[in-house]
Amino acid sequence: MKIKIISGSPRQRSLTVRVAKHLLKRLKEEKVDVELIDLREHQIPFVETVWSTLDKVPSEFKELGEKIFSADAFILVSPEYNGGYSPALKNLLDHFPKQSRKVFGIATATDGALGAMRSAQQLIQMVAAFFGILSPQLLITPHVDKKFDEEGNLTDDSFQKAIDTFVSEFLWLAKKIKD
Ligand SMILES: Cc1cc2nc3c(=O)[nH]c(=O)nc-3n(C[C@H](O)[C@H](O)[C@H](O)COP(=O)(O)O)c2cc1C
């Protein structure tokens, strides 16, 4: 099973990428095939056409396209910008066709107190529109800068249980759907 974690922040000084880095390490420990797609590394133009098959993906984005098309499940990691999820994340996903029967985990983060919950709520709607199957256990992360260091190491043990539950519920569903 191939899992792609998409870090949705385009900001070079991203804080939410810490959550993505942590989940990457954690899923590697669970011995699953997992990769990080970090949107800071991809300057994708605004959507013009949907790349409906891998053949239609322009050569400069072919590697990215291969990752999306080959994925069995995704974890979307997003900040909250003015009450919404990352437009860079939306722009990426809009280039690809519906991800029918693929499982999506949602993880949001902010340095504020509310964990980017509004962003998560919008992502739930987006996953449905994208024909994805939502893992209902969200990872909502307030004060992300005080929970993870720059390498994605957890610095606040009280958050461990939330991560464990998120990961185990996501993997359970992703494996069931894959089988
Ligand atoms: C343009 C902008 C709008 C923001 N709006 C919100 C918001 O609505 N709610 C919130 O909790 N945090 C908000 N923040 C704070 C971000 O969640 C915080 O800066 C976080 O670090 C952004 O993630 P990133 O560093 O990975 O890009 C906003 C930040 C920016 C730059």
The ligand as a MOL file (V3000), in Angstrom:
LIG
                    3D

  0  0  0     0  0            999 V3000
M  V30 BEGIN CTAB
M  V30 COUNTS 31 33 0 0 0
M  V30 BEGIN ATOM
M  V30 1 C -2.5150 34.7020 5.5960 0
M  V30 2 C -2.6510 33.9800 6.9020 0
M  V30 3 C -3.8960 33.7750 7.4460 0
M  V30 4 C -4.0450 33.0790 8.6490 0
M  V30 5 N -5.2890 32.8160 9.1200 0
M  V30 6 C -5.4270 31.9930 10.1870 0
M  V30 7 C -6.7170 31.5550 10.5970 0
M  V30 8 O -7.7340 31.8830 10.0190 0
M  V30 9 N -6.7940 30.7170 11.6590 0
M  V30 10 C -5.6800 30.2780 12.3260 0
M  V30 11 O -5.8020 29.5080 13.2760 0
M  V30 12 N -4.4390 30.6870 11.9660 0
M  V30 13 C -4.3060 31.5180 10.9060 0
M  V30 14 N -3.0580 31.9040 10.4960 0
M  V30 15 C -1.9210 31.4420 11.2650 0
M  V30 16 C -1.3890 30.1790 10.6270 0
M  V30 17 O -2.1730 29.0880 10.9770 0
M  V30 18 C 0.0220 30.0060 11.0880 0
M  V30 19 O 0.7770 31.0860 10.5600 0
M  V30 20 C 0.6180 28.7080 10.5880 0
M  V30 21 O 1.9730 28.6910 10.9750 0
M  V30 22 C 0.5200 28.6190 9.0850 0
M  V30 23 O 1.0190 27.3950 8.6540 0
M  V30 24 P 2.3800 27.3190 7.8390 0
M  V30 25 O 3.4230 27.9840 8.6980 0
M  V30 26 O 2.6480 25.8740 7.6810 0
M  V30 27 O 2.1680 28.0110 6.5360 0
M  V30 28 C -2.8950 32.6270 9.3310 0
M  V30 29 C -1.6230 32.8510 8.7650 0
M  V30 30 C -1.4980 33.5050 7.5740 0
M  V30 31 C -0.1240 33.6870 6.9740 0
M  V30 END ATOM
M  V30 BEGIN BOND
M  V30 1 1 1 2
M  V30 2 1 2 3
M  V30 3 2 2 30
M  V30 4 2 3 4
M  V30 5 1 4 5
M  V30 6 1 4 28
M  V30 7 2 5 6
M  V30 8 1 6 7
M  V30 9 1 6 13
M  V30 10 2 7 8
M  V30 11 1 7 9
M  V30 12 1 9 10
M  V30 13 2 10 11
M  V30 14 1 10 12
M  V30 15 2 12 13
M  V30 16 1 13 14
M  V30 17 1 14 15
M  V30 18 1 14 28
M  V30 19 1 15 16
M  V30 20 1 16 17
M  V30 21 1 16 18
M  V30 22 1 18 19
M  V30 23 1 18 20
M  V30 24 1 20 21
M  V30 25 1 20 22
M  V30 26 1 22 23
M  V30 27 1 23 24
M  V30 28 2 24 25
M  V30 29 1 24 26
M  V30 30 1 24 27
M  V30 31 2 28 29
M  V30 32 1 29 30
M  V30 33 1 30 31
M  V30 END BOND
M  V30 END CTAB
M  END
